[in-house]
Amino acid sequence: MESVLWYVIPLAMALALSVLPILAAVLILLSPNPVPVGVGYLAGWALGVLVLVSVFTLGARIVPSVGPERMPGWAHGVELVIGILLVVYAVISQVRSRTKDAVAPSWTRALSALSPRRALLFGIAMNVRPKNLTLAVAAGLAIGSAALNPVASGLAIVVFTVVGISTVAGLVLSFLFGDKRVRPALERFSIWLQRHSGLVLRVSLLAIGLLLIGIGTTNLVSA
């Protein structure tokens, strides 16, 4: 169980540091109807993460396991490959960013008009992006390929989901309990995040990539 969590938690951290879902949460909380729309968005985001990692976990059950509560060697190889890809992507993005001005995605302008139902669907749709799918696939394969019992597998899925949605959940909950006191800070954070979203994304990808490379290399060497 511990070896699987060591693999899953860094992936969930990478998901939690996804800039676009965080930016969307901030802009929704600054909209005219922040509470129901924010809760709907959080519910959709959480549901999407949970469903994706659960589906890939069930799919990985067809791969033979190597022993009780152990991850197979190929899973550590995937971990290493994902880490390398994240680092390469972060470096390439940094090089390209020197010739481009920071511009917020066009869809951010439509967030102020979302209804709670559409916010729920939008939260689910935010999971269908290459980075999120890659992380969910990696986590699901790791959980499903290890010989865990149903309770342990479910716990690993819950851990991935909770850690993965922690940043968005923290923003929504802080607004629900802080309301007017939190709004000025959210406004400043929104301005800063829109200006530096690319940099935040590249730094988070680089950090998580290096962490995965280190863990994957260590696991492969000690296997």
C-alpha positions as a printed NumPy array, in Angstrom:
array([[  0.   ,   0.   ,   0.   ],
       [  2.766,   2.432,   0.932],
       [  4.612,   1.946,  -2.362],
       [  1.446,   2.698,  -4.317],
       [  0.772,   5.869,  -2.31 ],
       [  4.359,   7.032,  -2.887],
       [  3.555,   6.819,  -6.578],
       [  0.017,   8.201,  -6.482],
       [  0.513,  11.234,  -4.22 ],
       [  3.068,  13.045,  -6.466],
       [  0.71 ,  12.546,  -9.406],
       [ -2.145,  13.962,  -7.357],
       [  0.044,  16.924,  -6.381],
       [  0.693,  17.6  , -10.051],
       [ -3.069,  17.565, -10.609],
       [ -3.666,  19.876,  -7.649],
       [ -1.18 ,  22.389,  -9.076],
       [ -2.925,  22.561, -12.463],
       [ -3.208,  26.266, -13.198],
       [ -6.338,  26.344, -15.354],
       [ -8.676,  24.62 , -12.857],
       [ -7.403,  26.953, -10.125],
       [ -7.843,  30.013, -12.336],
       [-11.356,  28.899, -13.236],
       [-12.232,  28.476,  -9.544],
       [-10.98 ,  31.963,  -8.703],
       [-12.894,  33.616, -11.544],
       [-16.072,  31.723, -10.678],
       [-15.821,  32.851,  -7.052],
       [-15.557,  36.44 ,  -8.273],
       [-18.681,  36.058, -10.43 ],
       [-22.117,  37.505,  -9.5  ],
       [-23.363,  34.132,  -8.197],
       [-20.253,  32.628,  -6.588],
       [-21.566,  30.16 ,  -3.993],
       [-23.874,  27.847,  -5.999],
       [-21.723,  28.11 ,  -9.118],
       [-18.526,  27.525,  -7.134],
       [-19.978,  24.489,  -5.378],
       [-21.229,  23.124,  -8.707],
       [-17.802,  23.572, -10.28 ],
       [-16.064,  21.865,  -7.346],
       [-18.526,  18.962,  -7.488],
       [-17.916,  18.508, -11.206],
       [-14.153,  18.739, -10.842],
       [-14.128,  16.174,  -8.01 ],
       [-16.532,  13.828,  -9.812],
       [-14.44 ,  13.922, -12.977],
       [-11.216,  13.111, -11.126],
       [-12.851,  10.289,  -9.174],
       [-14.453,   8.704, -12.234],
       [-11.31 ,   8.883, -14.373],
       [ -8.947,   7.316, -11.856],
       [-11.56 ,   4.684, -10.966],
       [-12.079,   3.694, -14.603],
       [ -8.348,   3.385, -15.263],
       [ -7.885,   1.448, -12.03 ],
       [-10.525,  -1.073, -13.068],
       [ -8.95 ,  -1.292, -16.516],
       [ -5.535,  -2.051, -15.033],
       [ -6.949,  -5.095, -13.208],
       [ -6.436,  -7.116, -16.37 ],
       [ -2.64 ,  -6.702, -15.996],
       [ -1.147,  -9.523, -13.87 ],
       [  0.242,  -8.324, -10.525],
       [  3.688,  -9.221,  -9.186],
       [  2.848,  -9.854,  -5.544],
       [  0.847,  -8.607,  -2.594],
       [  0.619,  -4.824,  -2.475],
       [  3.563,  -4.368,  -4.838],
       [  3.738,  -2.325,  -8.015],
       [  5.152,  -4.01 , -11.135],
       [  8.382,  -2.741, -12.659],
       [  6.616,  -1.315, -15.697],
       [  4.681,   1.076, -13.452],
       [  7.937,   2.57 , -12.173],
       [  9.048,   2.863, -15.783],
       [  5.881,   4.799, -16.591],
       [  6.581,   6.999, -13.586],
       [ 10.051,   7.788, -14.941],
       [  8.779,   8.462, -18.457],
       [  6.047,  10.802, -17.197],
       [  8.622,  12.697, -15.132],
       [ 10.892,  13.127, -18.147],
       [  7.983,  14.275, -20.335],
       [  6.896,  16.841, -17.734],
       [ 10.422,  18.256, -17.471],
       [ 10.842,  18.408, -21.257],
       [  7.458,  20.076, -21.664],
       [  8.275,  22.629, -18.945],
       [ 11.607,  23.511, -20.597],
       [ 10.103,  23.794, -24.095],
       [  7.256,  25.953, -22.751],
       [  9.733,  28.233, -21.024],
       [ 11.705,  28.725, -24.248],
       [  8.554,  29.471, -26.237],
       [  7.194,  31.848, -23.595],
       [ 10.042,  34.297, -24.195],
       [  8.5  ,  35.274, -27.519],
       [  4.874,  35.453, -26.366],
       [  2.904,  37.753, -24.084],
       [  0.87 ,  36.205, -21.268],
       [ -2.8  ,  36.049, -22.268],
       [ -5.614,  34.499, -20.251],
       [ -7.55 ,  31.739, -22.076],
       [-10.561,  33.047, -23.985],
       [-12.986,  30.768, -22.129],
       [-12.312,  32.579, -18.858],
       [-14.529,  35.459, -20.023],
       [-17.59 ,  33.186, -20.063],
       [-17.228,  31.961, -16.467],
       [-19.154,  34.876, -14.965],
       [-22.34 ,  33.741, -16.778],
       [-22.293,  30.079, -15.721],
       [-25.268,  28.502, -13.966],
       [-24.665,  25.904, -11.232],
       [-25.598,  23.092, -13.646],
       [-23.255,  24.344, -16.352],
       [-20.543,  24.844, -13.744],
       [-20.925,  21.169, -12.797],
       [-20.526,  20.132, -16.432],
       [-17.639,  22.551, -16.889],
       [-15.879,  21.054, -13.863],
       [-16.233,  17.572, -15.344],
       [-15.006,  18.792, -18.749],
       [-11.881,  20.322, -17.199],
       [-10.682,  16.775, -16.563],
       [-10.678,  15.938, -20.259],
       [ -7.341,  17.621, -20.966],
       [ -4.06 ,  15.908, -21.903],
       [ -2.287,  16.618, -18.6  ],
       [ -5.205,  15.468, -16.457],
       [ -5.791,  12.35 , -18.526],
       [ -2.093,  11.448, -18.358],
       [ -2.011,  11.788, -14.578],
       [ -5.261,   9.861, -14.128],
       [ -4.031,   7.07 , -16.396],
       [ -0.73 ,   6.8  , -14.512],
       [ -2.449,   6.758, -11.107],
       [ -5.115,   4.296, -12.226],
       [ -2.564,   1.912, -13.709],
       [ -0.48 ,   2.034, -10.538],
       [ -3.421,   1.334,  -8.254],
       [ -4.99 ,  -1.3  , -10.487],
       [ -1.769,  -3.175, -11.254],
       [ -0.785,  -3.588,  -7.6  ],
       [ -2.293,  -6.564,  -5.772],
       [ -4.395,  -4.475,  -3.407],
       [ -7.641,  -5.595,  -1.888],
       [-10.789,  -3.593,  -2.784],
       [-10.627,  -1.497,   0.395],
       [ -6.99 ,  -0.527,  -0.142],
       [ -7.644,   0.245,  -3.819],
       [-10.59 ,   2.412,  -2.856],
       [ -8.499,   4.218,  -0.266],
       [ -5.773,   4.927,  -2.839],
       [ -8.38 ,   6.294,  -5.254],
       [ -9.806,   8.531,  -2.523],
       [ -6.33 ,   9.79 ,  -1.582],
       [ -5.582,  10.669,  -5.215],
       [ -8.927,  12.433,  -5.59 ],
       [ -8.713,  14.39 ,  -2.328],
       [ -5.15 ,  15.553,  -2.935],
       [ -5.885,  16.286,  -6.594],
       [ -8.855,  18.556,  -5.879],
       [ -7.388,  20.102,  -2.702],
       [ -6.462,  23.474,  -4.225],
       [ -9.845,  24.052,  -5.871],
       [-11.654,  22.769,  -2.769],
       [ -9.569,  25.044,  -0.554],
       [-10.493,  28.099,  -2.62 ],
       [-14.208,  27.294,  -2.628],
       [-14.33 ,  26.47 ,   1.083],
       [-12.342,  29.572,   2.012],
       [-14.884,  31.673,   0.13 ],
       [-17.836,  29.903,   1.723],
       [-16.507,  30.551,   5.228],
       [-14.69 ,  33.815,   4.604],
       [-16.989,  35.517,   2.076],
       [-16.285,  39.28 ,   1.943],
       [-12.991,  39.002,   3.808],
       [-11.637,  36.614,   1.18 ],
       [-12.843,  38.447,  -1.93 ],
       [-10.118,  41.164,  -2.013],
       [ -7.43 ,  38.504,  -1.74 ],
       [ -9.073,  36.507,  -4.535],
       [ -9.155,  39.582,  -6.753],
       [ -5.441,  40.174,  -6.249],
       [ -4.695,  36.49 ,  -6.751],
       [ -6.778,  36.449,  -9.947],
       [ -4.814,  39.35 , -11.43 ],
       [ -1.491,  37.809, -10.455],
       [ -2.455,  34.335, -11.696],
       [ -3.64 ,  35.584, -15.077],
       [ -0.376,  37.447, -15.545],
       [  1.857,  34.608, -14.38 ],
       [ -0.204,  31.481, -15.114],
       [  2.331,  30.206, -17.625],
       [  5.221,  30.576, -15.215],
       [  3.319,  28.868, -12.39 ],
       [  2.445,  25.984, -14.701],
       [  6.039,  25.531, -15.875],
       [  7.475,  25.631, -12.367],
       [  4.933,  23.11 , -11.054],
       [  5.538,  20.768, -13.997],
       [  9.288,  21.002, -13.547],
       [  9.112,  20.322,  -9.801],
       [  6.737,  17.361, -10.129],
       [  8.678,  16.001, -13.102],
       [ 11.943,  16.017, -11.198],
       [ 10.251,  14.372,  -8.225],
       [  8.826,  11.606, -10.4  ],
       [ 12.186,  11.058, -12.092],
       [ 13.845,  10.691,  -8.699],
       [ 11.225,   8.303,  -7.321],
       [ 10.999,   6.27 , -10.527],
       [ 14.779,   5.918, -10.831],
       [ 15.138,   4.885,  -7.191],
       [ 12.392,   2.269,  -7.503],
       [ 13.837,   0.804, -10.694],
       [ 17.354,   0.594,  -9.285],
       [ 16.18 ,  -1.045,  -6.058],
       [ 13.784,  -3.456,  -7.788]])
